[in-house]
Amino acid sequence: MTLQAGISPIILLAIVSILVVPHGIYLSSPEGVGYDTEGVRWFFTASSAKVRSIATASVAVPFWIWAVYKVVSAGAHDLGAVSFALVIASCVFVGRSDSPTSKIPAISLLISNGLVSLNYVYPYFLYDLPLTFQIYLAVGVIYWALVGVWNWKAQAQEVQEENSYTDISGDMA
């Protein structure tokens, strides 16, 4: 049985997205935050930029593998091989950044997520696509745009927290 175009990647996106939430909570949630609604709320609203970058990369990797496979095996022109690689590289950049106030890693992740969203938009203008694949593309545009904003908010939150700590003179910033 073959699924209609776009259904398999929607299923993959749902499964991987659901799996990264408990993984993100497990990685670094504060003491007492479990896998209940409080833990899920923490993951989506208060988790660090590093936790969010790991979650983002975890979702991007299977789609990057899929795109690379299509390019290598069928010679397809799938820009996902490049755009998802940029997301993964940006996630590594965020994860390895020592400065929570540096905007460069967050900007690179925001831009790479935006490129993935654009990658989901362009087929609308080039091809006559089945409805199920159009739905998949719409879901992809929205999903990766929201992931970009979610990651950006983590960085902004860390900058705000860093600025509220005491400065060198001992005064509150």
C-alpha positions in Angstrom: 0.0 0.0 0.0 1.4 3.3 -1.0 0.4 6.5 0.8 -0.6 9.6 -1.2 2.2 12.2 -1.8 2.9 14.2 1.3 1.3 11.8 3.9 4.5 10.0 4.8 6.5 13.2 5.7 3.5 14.5 7.7 3.5 11.3 9.7 7.3 11.5 10.2 7.1 15.2 11.2 4.4 14.3 13.8 6.2 11.4 15.2 9.6 13.1 15.5 8.0 16.2 16.9 6.2 14.3 19.6 9.4 12.3 20.5 11.6 15.4 21.0 9.3 16.9 23.7 10.0 14.2 26.4 13.7 14.1 25.2 14.0 17.9 25.8 12.3 17.6 29.2 14.7 14.8 30.2 17.8 16.6 29.0 17.6 19.7 31.3 14.3 20.4 32.9 14.4 21.9 36.4 14.0 19.7 39.4 10.4 18.7 39.9 9.3 19.3 36.3 8.1 16.0 35.0 6.4 14.8 31.8 3.0 16.2 32.7 1.6 19.4 31.3 3.9 21.5 33.5 6.9 19.8 31.9 5.5 20.3 28.4 4.8 23.9 29.2 8.4 24.4 30.5 9.8 22.8 27.3 7.8 25.2 25.0 8.2 28.4 27.1 11.2 28.3 29.4 13.7 25.8 28.0 17.1 27.1 27.0 18.3 27.9 23.5 20.6 24.8 23.7 17.7 22.5 24.5 15.7 24.0 21.7 18.5 23.7 19.3 18.9 20.0 20.1 15.1 19.5 19.6 15.3 21.4 16.3 18.2 19.4 15.0 16.5 16.2 16.1 13.5 17.0 13.8 15.7 18.3 11.0 18.0 15.3 10.8 15.5 12.7 9.4 14.3 15.2 6.8 17.9 16.0 5.8 18.6 12.3 5.4 15.4 11.9 3.3 16.4 14.8 1.1 20.0 13.6 0.6 18.7 10.1 -0.2 16.4 11.5 -2.9 19.3 13.5 -4.3 21.7 10.6 -4.3 19.4 7.8 -5.4 17.1 9.6 -7.8 19.0 12.7 -8.8 16.2 14.8 -7.4 16.7 18.5 -7.1 15.7 18.7 -3.4 16.9 21.9 -1.7 16.1 20.3 1.6 19.5 18.6 1.4 21.0 22.1 1.8 18.4 23.9 3.9 18.1 21.2 6.5 22.0 20.9 6.6 22.0 24.6 7.4 19.5 24.1 10.2 21.6 21.3 11.7 24.8 23.4 11.4 23.1 26.4 13.0 21.8 24.1 15.9 25.4 23.0 16.5 26.5 26.6 16.4 23.9 27.5 19.1 24.7 24.4 21.2 28.4 25.2 21.2 28.0 28.9 21.8 29.4 30.0 25.2 27.7 33.4 25.2 24.0 33.4 25.9 23.9 37.1 24.8 25.5 36.5 21.4 22.9 37.0 18.7 24.9 35.5 15.9 24.0 31.8 16.6 20.4 32.7 17.1 20.3 34.7 13.9 21.9 31.9 12.0 19.2 29.5 13.3 16.4 31.9 12.5 17.7 32.4 9.0 18.2 28.7 8.4 14.6 27.9 9.7 13.4 30.7 7.3 15.2 29.0 4.4 13.5 25.7 5.2 10.1 27.5 5.2 10.9 29.1 1.9 12.0 25.7 0.6 8.5 24.5 1.4 6.9 27.5 -0.4 8.7 27.4 -3.8 7.1 24.1 -5.1 3.7 25.8 -5.1 4.9 28.1 -7.9 6.8 25.4 -9.9 4.7 22.3 -10.0 1.1 21.1 -10.2 0.9 19.2 -6.9 -1.7 16.8 -5.4 -3.7 18.2 -2.6 -2.1 16.0 0.0 1.3 17.2 -1.0 0.1 20.9 -0.9 -1.1 20.2 2.7 2.3 18.8 3.6 4.0 21.9 2.1 1.7 24.2 4.0 2.3 22.3 7.3 6.1 22.5 6.6 6.0 26.3 6.0 4.1 27.0 9.2 6.0 24.4 11.3 9.5 25.6 10.4 8.5 29.3 10.7 7.2 28.6 14.2 10.3 26.6 15.1 12.4 29.6 14.0 10.4 32.0 16.2 10.5 29.5 19.1 14.3 29.3 19.0 14.6 33.1 18.6 12.4 33.6 21.8 14.8 31.3 23.7 17.7 33.5 22.8 15.9 36.7 23.7 14.8 35.1 27.0 18.5 34.2 27.8 19.6 37.8 26.9 17.0 39.2 29.2 18.0 36.8 32.1 21.7 37.7 31.6 20.9 41.4 31.7 19.0 41.1 34.9 22.0 39.6 36.8 24.3 41.8 38.8 26.9 43.8 36.9 30.6 44.1 37.9 30.1 46.9 40.4 27.5 44.9 42.3 24.5 47.0 41.2 21.6 45.3 39.6 21.6 45.8 35.9 
